[in-house]
Amino acid sequence: MKVTIDGHEIEVEPGTTILQAARMIGGESVPPAMCYYSKLKGSGGKCRCCLVEVAKGSEADPRPMPKLMASCVTGVMDGMEVKSISSPRVVEARKSVTEFLLINHPLDCPVCDQAGECDLQNLSYNNGKEATRFKEEKRTFEPENIGDKIQLHMNRCILCYRCVMTADQITDGRVHGVLNRGDHSQISTCVTAAIDNEFSGNMIDVCPVGALTDKTFRFKSRVWFNKPYNAHRDCDKCCGKTTLWMFGDEIQRVTARKDIYHEVEEFICNECRFDHKDTKDWVIEGPRKFEKFSVINQNNYTRPLDPVVIDTEAQILKGRDQDRYKISMKNIPYKAEESKK
C-alpha cells in the first residue's frame, strides 16, 4: 500500500504504522518519539510527541481525520496522506506536548549525566518555548535505592514506561513498575535495592531522559569529553557488541550500540556493561559514527576550516598596540623586581 508523508510517497507493507513509514523516508518528516521503542512490543501511544495530521484517510475513505493522531500507533491505509512537519497544527501541538513534559521536569541539565544525549533536550531544542506558563511547584520525590547499578532520579521521569517494558520482555522477572495514580505516579520497587537482574542495565539505555543513570559513570565525565568506539568480546550471555566511551585510554562507561533514532540495536548483559572496563577485555573495532549535529561531535570535525578574515582597519578589532601591551598578562612582569631589570 502507498502512503504520502509531507509530499513524499512510499510503499509499505500492511500493518506498518505512520511513524515506521516516516522513518523509512527519513529526514525532518520523522516525528519525535519519547515512549515508542521499536525493540519493545506494545510501546507507544503515551507521550503524544509523534502527533501528525492525517489529511486523507485512504483511497476508500478520503475524509481527513478530525483529530491529530499518534503516528506510532496509527496504521497506514492505502492512499493515506499525512502531514508532519508541514502542518501548522502539528507544529503547535508538539510545542504544547513539550511544554507539558517540562512542567514537572527539573532544570538540572548542568548536573545530569544524560545531558548531551537526552531526547528531551533535543525535543525542547526543536519544539520548546522560550518561556513557561507554569507557576505552581514541581512535583518532587524522595531519593530511592532500587539497585547497586542503577541510579533512579524520579523527579526527571516522564513515565514513558520503556524501562517497565524492558524488564518485562528481556529479563527473567520484573520487580519494578509504576506505582500510584495521576500526578503521584512513580517508578519504584516494592523492596529496596531489588533490581539485580543480569540484563537490568538495559533500562539505562532505553530511558529517554536522566531518570535512570549508570552509577559507575555517575558524575565522572560529560559525554562530549568522551570518544565512542565500537568494540566486542566473546560473551556467553549476550551478543558482546558494545560502544566504549573512552577518555584517553580509560573506559569510563560501556553501553549498547544505538541506531540513528537512539534505539538499542542489541541488548547487552550487565557483565559486559559494568564489569569490563579494561581495554584488554575488548577487541576495539574503531571510532563510532555519531550524528553530525550531536553535542558529542563538538570539536571533533576533521575537515580543514578556513580562517575568517574581516576586511577592516586593524585598530577597530584589536585596538592600539600600546593599549594591548598594557593589558597583556604575557607582557606585563609578574613581580615588581622583574620590572626593574
Stockholm file with secondary structure:
# STOCKHOLM 1.0

chainA/1-341         MKVTIDGHEIEVEPGTTILQAARMIGGESVPPAMCYYSKLKGSGGKCRCCLVEVAKGSEADPRPMPKLMASCVTGVMDGMEVKSISSPRVVEARKSVTEFLLINHPLDCPVCDQAGECDLQNLSYNNGKEATRFKEEKRTFEPENIGDKIQLHMNRCILCYRCVMTADQITDGRVHGVLNRGDHSQISTCVTAAIDNEFSGNMIDVCPVGALTDKTFRFKSRVWFNKPYNAHRDCDKCCGKTTLWMFGDEIQRVTARKDIYHEVEEFICNECRFDHKDTKDWVIEGPRKFEKFSVINQNNYTRPLDPVVIDTEAQILKGRDQDRYKISMKNIPYKAEESKK
#=GR chainA/1-341 SS CEEEETTEEEECCTTCBHHHHHHHHCGGGSCCCSSCCTTSTTCCSSSCTTEEEEEECCSSCCCCCSSCEETTTCBCCTTEEEESTTCHHHHHHHHHHHHHHTSSCCCCGGGCTTTTSCHHHHHHHHHCCSSCCCCSCCCCCCCCCCCSSEEECGGGCCCCCHHHHHHHHHSSCCCEEEESSGGGCEEEESSTTCCCCTTTTHHHHHCSSSSEEEGGGTTTCCGGGSEEEEEECCCSSSCCEEEEEEETTEEEEEEECBCTTSCBSSCCCHIIIIICCSGGGCEEEEECCCCTTSGGGTTCCCSCCCCCCCCSCHHHHHCCHHHHHHTCTTTSCSSHHHHHC
#=GC SS_cons         CEEEETTEEEECCTTCBHHHHHHHHCGGGSCCCSSCCTTSTTCCSSSCTTEEEEEECCSSCCCCCSSCEETTTCBCCTTEEEESTTCHHHHHHHHHHHHHHTSSCCCCGGGCTTTTSCHHHHHHHHHCCSSCCCCSCCCCCCCCCCCSSEEECGGGCCCCCHHHHHHHHHSSCCCEEEESSGGGCEEEESSTTCCCCTTTTHHHHHCSSSSEEEGGGTTTCCGGGSEEEEEECCCSSSCCEEEEEEETTEEEEEEECBCTTSCBSSCCCHIIIIICCSGGGCEEEEECCCCTTSGGGTTCCCSCCCCCCCCSCHHHHHCCHHHHHHTCTTTSCSSHHHHHC
//
